[in-house]
């Protein structure tokens, strides 16, 4: 069926590319023990930002005060699911992806490369601005410190958190091993983070947020930022929606987290409502990683 469909329907260049990706998914099916989780949450978590046209993204963090906004999750409780996943099986998988470990398959390596590209784009922006030293940064959903640690090395005062204690602990251990003292890591869900920071960043986290809660999440990030917010997400387009659904046709033996794509217009409107204006944007797309990056500054 797939062969016939590919021959008869996929004739133009875009369709051809889609067919090639489907073939890659099928070829790599046996490599992924949890295809839906690590390929869709890879095409989703990692896909945490995708679009057909090129674009750009950005984030921002910093200090104390400000009452936390409550961002309620769905009745299925995505928050608990995400916390448990990244404290157990998910931690082992993503800790390898976000490292230099050779114990990764082709899909995971592709995701690593895509994520690294997004991180580097943010660092390039900040370096170009040349004013991060001594400024406060709040990195929400810091993972193993992929962004927080480089920012600390650049002289920023970093406060980084993650809903997973395993992730936050690993990030702290990596920072300590590098002799970094101007970054603190702690366990917290995003909506419980408080304070005021020059810059607030949130990279590849929105993939875990239900669509109807995305605007609230963006609003909360903005309430923490004095100057700017940098956020990445998996853009919702027919193309990425299709890839996501294809991945869902191949459920793995172990359950992972749900993956959500988001309308860019919703994110932009939430930023505008909070008093921010998009100043820079980027788009990172590899075979299995798609991320839309936006930097918004307070106006």
C-alpha positions as CSV (number, residue, x, y, z in Angstrom):
1,X,0.0,0.0,0.0
2,X,2.8,2.4,0.9
3,X,4.7,1.5,-2.2
4,X,1.6,2.1,-4.4
5,X,0.7,5.3,-2.6
6,X,4.3,6.6,-2.9
7,X,4.4,5.9,-6.7
8,X,1.0,7.2,-7.5
9,X,0.6,10.2,-5.2
10,X,4.0,11.5,-4.2
11,X,5.1,13.1,-7.4
12,X,6.2,16.7,-6.5
13,X,9.3,17.6,-4.6
14,X,7.6,18.2,-1.3
15,X,5.7,15.0,-1.5
16,X,8.8,13.2,-2.5
17,X,10.6,14.5,0.6
18,X,7.6,13.4,2.7
19,X,7.8,9.9,1.2
20,X,11.5,9.8,1.9
21,X,10.9,10.6,5.5
22,X,8.2,7.9,5.8
23,X,10.7,5.4,4.4
24,X,13.2,6.6,7.0
25,X,10.6,6.1,9.7
26,X,9.9,2.6,8.6
27,X,13.6,1.7,8.2
28,X,14.3,3.0,11.7
29,X,11.3,1.4,13.3
30,X,13.3,-1.5,14.6
31,X,15.9,0.8,16.0
32,X,13.4,2.6,18.1
33,X,12.2,0.5,21.0
34,X,9.6,3.2,21.7
35,X,8.8,4.6,18.3
36,X,5.8,6.6,19.2
37,X,7.6,8.1,22.2
38,X,11.1,8.6,20.8
39,X,10.2,9.2,17.2
40,X,7.0,11.2,17.6
41,X,8.2,12.8,20.9
42,X,11.2,13.2,18.8
43,X,9.4,14.5,15.8
44,X,7.3,16.3,18.4
45,X,9.4,17.0,21.4
46,X,12.3,17.2,19.1
47,X,9.7,18.4,16.6
48,X,9.1,20.9,19.2
49,X,9.2,23.5,16.6
50,X,8.6,23.0,12.9
51,X,7.4,25.0,9.8
52,X,7.5,24.9,6.1
53,X,9.1,28.3,5.8
54,X,12.4,29.2,7.5
55,X,12.1,31.3,10.7
56,X,13.8,32.1,13.9
57,X,13.4,31.6,17.8
58,X,14.7,33.0,21.1
59,X,14.3,32.9,25.0
60,X,15.0,34.8,28.2
61,X,15.3,34.5,32.2
62,X,16.3,36.3,35.6
63,X,15.5,37.0,39.6
64,X,12.8,36.9,42.3
65,X,9.2,38.1,43.3
66,X,6.1,37.9,41.1
67,X,3.2,35.6,42.1
68,X,3.1,32.4,40.1
69,X,0.4,32.1,37.5
70,X,-1.5,28.8,37.5
71,X,-1.4,27.0,34.2
72,X,-3.7,24.1,34.6
73,X,-3.0,20.9,32.7
74,X,-5.5,18.6,31.0
75,X,-7.6,16.1,33.0
76,X,-5.3,13.4,31.8
77,X,-2.6,15.2,33.8
78,X,0.2,15.7,31.3
79,X,2.3,17.2,34.0
80,X,2.5,14.0,36.1
81,X,3.1,12.0,33.0
82,X,6.0,14.2,31.9
83,X,7.5,14.3,35.4
84,X,7.4,10.5,35.7
85,X,8.8,9.9,32.2
86,X,11.8,12.3,32.5
87,X,12.6,11.0,36.0
88,X,12.8,7.4,34.7
89,X,13.0,5.9,31.2
90,X,13.0,9.3,29.5
91,X,15.9,10.6,31.6
92,X,18.2,7.7,30.4
93,X,17.2,8.3,26.8
94,X,17.4,12.1,26.7
95,X,20.5,12.3,28.9
96,X,22.3,10.3,26.1
97,X,20.9,12.4,23.4
98,X,21.9,15.6,25.1
99,X,25.5,14.4,25.6
100,X,28.4,13.2,23.5
101,X,27.4,9.5,24.1
102,X,27.9,7.1,21.2
103,X,24.9,5.0,22.5
104,X,22.4,6.7,20.3
105,X,20.7,5.5,17.1
106,X,20.3,7.5,13.9
107,X,17.1,9.2,14.9
108,X,18.4,10.2,18.3
109,X,21.6,11.5,16.7
110,X,19.5,13.6,14.2
111,X,17.6,15.0,17.2
112,X,20.8,15.8,19.0
113,X,22.1,17.7,16.0
114,X,18.8,19.6,15.6
115,X,18.6,20.6,19.3
116,X,22.3,21.7,19.2
117,X,21.5,23.9,16.2
118,X,18.6,25.6,18.1
119,X,20.9,26.2,21.2
120,X,23.6,27.6,19.0
121,X,21.3,30.0,17.3
122,X,20.3,31.4,20.7
123,X,23.9,31.7,21.8
124,X,24.8,33.4,18.6
125,X,22.1,36.0,19.2
126,X,23.2,36.6,22.7
127,X,26.8,36.8,21.8
128,X,26.0,39.3,19.0
129,X,24.2,41.5,21.6
130,X,27.3,41.4,23.8
131,X,25.5,42.3,27.0
132,X,24.7,39.1,28.8
133,X,27.5,39.3,31.4
134,X,26.1,40.0,34.8
135,X,22.5,39.8,33.6
136,X,20.0,37.4,35.1
137,X,18.6,34.5,33.1
138,X,15.8,32.1,33.9
139,X,15.9,28.9,31.9
140,X,12.6,27.0,32.3
141,X,12.7,23.3,31.4
142,X,16.5,23.4,31.5
143,X,17.0,19.6,30.9
144,X,20.6,18.7,31.4
145,X,21.8,22.3,31.1
146,X,22.3,22.5,27.3
147,X,21.6,26.2,27.3
148,X,21.9,27.2,30.9
149,X,25.6,26.1,31.2
150,X,26.8,27.9,28.1
151,X,25.0,31.1,29.3
152,X,26.7,30.8,32.7
153,X,30.0,30.5,30.9
154,X,29.2,33.7,29.1
155,X,28.9,35.4,32.5
156,X,25.1,35.4,33.0
157,X,23.6,34.7,36.5
158,X,21.5,31.7,35.7
159,X,18.5,30.2,37.5
160,X,17.5,27.0,35.8
161,X,14.7,24.6,36.6
162,X,13.2,21.4,35.3
163,X,10.1,19.4,36.2
164,X,12.4,16.3,36.4
165,X,14.6,16.1,39.5
166,X,16.8,13.7,37.5
167,X,17.4,16.3,34.8
168,X,18.0,19.2,37.2
169,X,20.4,17.0,39.2
170,X,22.3,16.0,36.1
171,X,22.5,19.6,34.9
172,X,23.9,20.7,38.3
173,X,26.5,17.9,38.2
174,X,27.6,18.9,34.8
175,X,28.0,22.6,35.8
176,X,29.9,21.6,39.0
177,X,32.3,19.4,37.0
178,X,33.0,22.5,34.8
179,X,33.6,24.7,37.9
180,X,30.6,26.9,37.2
181,X,29.4,28.8,40.2
182,X,27.1,31.4,38.7
183,X,24.2,29.0,37.9
184,X,21.8,27.3,40.2
185,X,19.6,24.3,39.2
186,X,16.4,23.2,41.0
187,X,13.3,21.1,40.5
188,X,10.1,22.9,39.6
189,X,7.3,22.8,37.1
190,X,7.3,25.8,34.8
191,X,4.2,27.4,36.2
192,X,5.6,27.4,39.8
193,X,8.7,29.4,38.8
194,X,8.7,32.9,40.2
195,X,10.9,35.9,40.1
196,X,12.0,38.6,37.7
197,X,14.8,38.1,35.2
198,X,16.4,40.1,32.4
199,X,16.0,37.1,30.1
200,X,13.7,34.1,30.2
201,X,14.3,31.0,28.0
202,X,12.2,28.0,27.3
203,X,13.6,25.6,24.7
204,X,11.7,22.6,23.3
205,X,9.4,22.4,26.3
206,X,6.1,23.5,24.7
207,X,5.8,20.1,23.1
208,X,4.5,18.9,26.4
209,X,1.9,21.6,26.8
210,X,-1.7,21.0,25.7
211,X,-2.8,23.3,22.9
212,X,-5.4,25.1,25.0
213,X,-2.8,25.9,27.7
214,X,-0.1,27.3,25.4
215,X,-1.1,30.9,25.6
216,X,-1.2,30.8,29.4
217,X,2.2,29.2,29.5
218,X,3.6,31.9,27.2
219,X,2.0,34.5,29.4
220,X,3.6,33.1,32.5
221,X,7.1,33.2,30.9
222,X,6.5,36.8,30.0
223,X,5.5,37.6,33.6
224,X,9.0,36.5,34.7
225,X,10.9,38.5,32.0
226,X,11.9,42.2,32.4
227,X,13.5,42.5,29.0
228,X,13.1,39.5,26.7
229,X,11.8,36.0,26.3
230,X,13.2,33.2,24.0
231,X,10.9,30.3,23.3
232,X,10.9,27.4,20.9
233,X,8.0,25.1,19.9
234,X,6.9,22.6,17.3
235,X,4.8,24.6,14.8
236,X,1.5,23.2,13.8
237,X,1.4,22.7,10.0
238,X,-0.3,20.1,7.9
239,X,3.1,18.6,7.0
240,X,4.2,18.2,10.6
241,X,0.8,17.0,11.7
242,X,1.0,14.3,9.1
243,X,4.5,13.2,10.2
244,X,3.2,13.1,13.8
245,X,0.3,10.9,12.8
246,X,2.5,8.6,10.8
247,X,4.6,8.1,13.9
248,X,1.5,7.3,16.0
249,X,0.8,4.4,13.7
250,X,3.8,2.6,15.2
251,X,3.3,2.5,19.0
252,X,6.2,1.2,20.9
253,X,6.1,-1.2,23.9
254,X,6.6,1.5,26.5
255,X,4.4,4.6,26.9
256,X,6.0,8.0,26.7
257,X,4.4,11.5,26.8
258,X,1.9,13.1,24.5
259,X,3.4,15.6,22.0
260,X,1.7,18.8,21.0
261,X,2.2,21.1,18.0
262,X,1.2,24.7,18.3
263,X,-0.1,27.4,16.0
264,X,2.5,30.1,15.7
265,X,-0.2,32.8,15.6
266,X,-1.3,31.7,19.1
267,X,2.2,32.1,20.4
268,X,2.7,35.5,18.8
269,X,-0.6,36.7,20.0
270,X,0.2,35.6,23.6
271,X,3.5,37.4,23.4
272,X,1.8,40.6,22.1
273,X,-0.9,40.4,24.8
274,X,1.9,40.3,27.5
275,X,3.5,43.4,26.1
276,X,6.3,41.7,24.0
277,X,7.2,42.1,20.3
278,X,9.0,39.4,18.3
279,X,12.4,40.8,17.4
280,X,14.2,37.7,15.9
281,X,13.1,34.4,14.7
282,X,14.6,31.2,13.4
283,X,13.5,27.7,12.2
284,X,15.5,24.6,12.7
285,X,14.5,21.5,10.7
286,X,16.3,18.2,10.3
287,X,14.8,14.8,9.4
288,X,13.4,14.2,12.9
289,X,13.7,17.6,14.7
290,X,11.6,20.6,14.0
291,X,11.7,23.7,16.1
292,X,10.5,27.3,15.7
293,X,12.5,29.8,17.7
294,X,11.2,33.3,18.6
295,X,12.9,36.0,20.6
296,X,10.5,38.7,21.9
297,X,11.4,41.9,23.7
298,X,9.3,43.9,26.1
299,X,7.9,47.1,24.5
